[in-house]
Amino acid sequence: MSKLTTAAKRLLVGRPFRSDRLAHTLLPKRIALPVFASDALSSVAYAPQEIFAVLSVAGLAAYAYAPWLAGLVCLVMVVVVLSYRQNVHAYPSGGGDYEVVTKNLGPTSGLIVASALRHDEDVSRLTAGMAVVTVSRRTDDPRFSSVVHDEDDGVRRILTHLASLGHRCLATIAGPQTVSTGFNRYTSFLRQGEGLALETGPPPVSFARAFNELEGERCAEELLAAGRPFTALVCANDRLAVGAITALRRHGIDCPRDMSVTGFNDMALADRLSPALTTVRVNHYRAGVEAADLIVEKLAKGAAGPRHVVLPVELVVRDSTRSIGRHRDEAAASAQNGDAKHSKRDRQRT
């Protein structure tokens, strides 16, 4: 990072803090806001990703609209900030969006929840008597129906693919264990790894605190600092993989030449990354349709017991994974070519 960039960053957000010291540091508002808002702001990044995906299909001429779209994204963020301020003042008990819904719509309404925790006391407490369907994630509350993707099969497909390329020493960046996606993908990684006999002993793991690029960088740095060798890195989602690849490059580790990296979700523009990301594709549209059907059924028919829908996933192989033997073969071929050139020059001299 250039000195100018470093100076500008320090001017805007202050001097850097070590992540492991944040829990023991009292921060003033001017520093705390950018630090603790980073995850929320990075979550909003999904919207620009979808916008640029559409622009990339429309062609270069469509990028003339990029500044206007950027302005609209900023406007949306301002509206979000103001709405959160209103919620905090109007509903001080801390129930957040769930309290807003239950108090304004009443217990006879239905609720589709897309960001529930595994042990989510707010959802369980505030939605008593309501029809609730969680989508993409599950909670431990047995009353709730859910629509999720087959994460166990997705992890199995990734590990089988890496094993077929000759990888036996794998590391993983696991997602937050407070959400079902992070927990299930990590437990599947352990179970499927044992079934494939990839490595003896527990594999290297770093637990991300959030599903974003900054955590991917931090976790990759943590794994490298631990000093345990591995040839492939399995990440709990695509954004963690993007951050991990960035950290690997800082250490001169090329993906996929020196290290294979995989993601999960097949987010927008994953095929436009460098290298294009090998990942597991999930069907968000179908998940939304299934969740809507479930909630309508519960409201219309008063279905008593919970229903759980598990959607299939698809492995998408791209450029971020590579055979171990391929690097050795290319290095050997390069050496042979070099020897051949030297021999030819020697013959010419004689």
Secondary structure, 3 states (H helix, E strand, C coil): CCHHHHHHHHHHHCCCCCHHHHHHCCCCHHHHHHHHHHHHHHHCCHHHHHHHHHHHHHCHHHHHHHHHHHHHHHHHHHHHHHHHHHHHHHCCCCCHHHHHHHHHHCCCCEEEECCCCCCCHHHHHHCCCCEEEEECCCCCCCCCEEEEECHHHHHHHHHHHHHHCCCCCEEEEECCCCCHHHHHHHHHHHHHHHHHCCCCCCCCEEECCCCCHHHHHHHHHHHHHHCCCCCEEEECCHHHHHHHHHHHHHCCCCCCCCCEEECCECCCCHHHCCCCCEEEECCHHHHHHHHHHHHHHHHHHCCCCCCEEEECCEEECCCCCCCHHHHHHHHHHHHHHHHHHHHHHHHHHC
